[in-house]
Amino acid sequence: MGSKLASVLVALCLIGSPVIPSKADAPDNTFKKAQGRMYCEANPGRPACHATGTLTITLDPGYTIDRSYHQSAIPCCGGEENGNGNTTVIPAGVYMEFAGGHDGEWGVFNIRLVADSSNVDENGVVRARTILGETYCGPSGAVGKGGCNANAYGWIKEKRIN
């Protein structure tokens, strides 16, 4: 048992602290969650990751986006080596959560909401929306430090069509 624990600790020192994304959850049950997540990963000693992520959400029949909801701008970035104090503006009707690794630096930027015109109902109303965003992850350059990852989760606030 002791040698297994020592092996795990040595492996963690070599690759850095793993990050298990927090249990992301919307403020209440009027939000519909997108499937999946935006994700970017960079391993130790490898180049940084730059990626465009998409999250698609199909609204329930008879519902539309509640654009009266406005999430405050949230910190864009994290990681032990990050000095960026900027925030990311979230579009009306959208709720986002970001998480990332401890080593290096990560960020989620330029969040936008677009209509998915390939998914319309019988009345011509667009039912699906896509949340787009840019992710970045730069692994630590310090000796003994690890890689990093960036995660973004999204929801759309729904309201019944009158």
N, C-alpha and C positions, 0 to 999 in steps of 0.2 A: 504494500500500500504506500509506504513512504517513498519508494523509488518512482512509482507512478505519479505521485504528487510533485516530486522534484522534476520529473520530465515535463509535466504540464507547465510548471513555473518557468523552466528554462525556455520552453517553446513560446510562452507569453512574452518573455523578455526579448526574444529574437524577433517576433512578428508584431509586437505592440499589443496594447489592450484591445480586445474585441469589443465592439459596441453592438449590443442588442437593442434595436430600436424600441423606444418606449411604446407602451400601449397607447396608440393614438386614438383619440375620441373627440367627437364634435361636442359643442356646448349643450345640445338637446336633440330630441328625436325628430325635429323638423329638417334636419340635414341628411342628405343622401350621400353616402361615401362612395368615392371612386374605387374601383378595383385596382389593386397593386400599389405601386409607389414609384416616384422618380428616384433614380439611384445612380450613384457614381462612386467608383472605388479606385484607389491607387495603392499598390503594394509597396513596401519598403524598397528603396533603391530603383524604383521604376518611375516613368514619367507621370506627371499629373494627369488627372482625368478631367476632360471638359465634355459635357453631354447635354443634349436637349431631351427633356423628359415630357411625356404626355400622360394625362390621366383622363379617361373618358367616363362620363356619367350619363346614363339614360334616365331622364326624369320619369316619375310615375305618371300613368295616363291621367289627364285632368289637372296636372300640376304644371307650374312654370317656376322660373327663378324668382326668389324674393330678393329683389335688388335693394330693398330698404335696409337689409343687413350689411353692415360695414365692419369688418374686422380691422382693428388698429394695425398700423405697420408693425411688423415684427422683426427682431434681429435676423439679419440675413446669414450670419456666419458664426462659425465656432471652431473649436480645436485649440489645443494648448499654445500653438504658435501664431494664432490669429490676432491681429491688432485692428481689424476692420470693425468699426462701430456702427456701420451703416445699417439701415433697415430696408426691408422689402415691402412695397405697397401691394396689398392684396385687392383684387377686383371686387366690386360690389356683388353680394350674393355668394361669395366664396369664403370658405374657412380653410386655413392651411396650418399644418404643423411641420416643423423641421427638426431633424435629429442628425447627429453625426458622431464621428470618432473623436477620441481625445487627442491623439498624436497628430502632428501636422496642422493643416487648416482646411476648412471646407466652407462652402457657401451655396445658397440657392437664390437666384436672382430672376428678374424680369418675368414675373408671373402674369399670365394673360388668360383670358377666357374667350374661346371662339365657339361659334355654332358649328355643329356637325350636320351639314345639309344632306347627308346621305341617310339620315334617320328622321323622317317626318311622319306625323300622323295623318289620318284621312282628311283632316281639315287644312293640311299644309303647315301645321305648327311644328317647328323643330323640337324634337324630343331629347336629343343628345347634345351635350356640350363637352368640349375638351379643354382642360386646364393645361397650358403649356408653361414650361419654365426651363431655365438654364441651371445646371449643377456644375460645381467645381470641387475637386478634391486634390490637395497637394500633400504628398507624404512628407513626414519629417526628414530633414537632412541630418539630424543629430544622431550620434553614435548610440546604439541601443534602443532607439525609438522605432516606432512602427509606421504602418501605412495609415490610411484614413478612409472614411466613407461619408457620403452625404445622402440623406433620405428626406423625401418630402411626401406628405400625405395630404389628400384634398377631399373636400366635401362641397356640395352646393346646397344652399338653403332653398327648400321648396315651399310653395304656397299654392293653395287650390285656385284654379281659374274660376272666376265668377261667371 
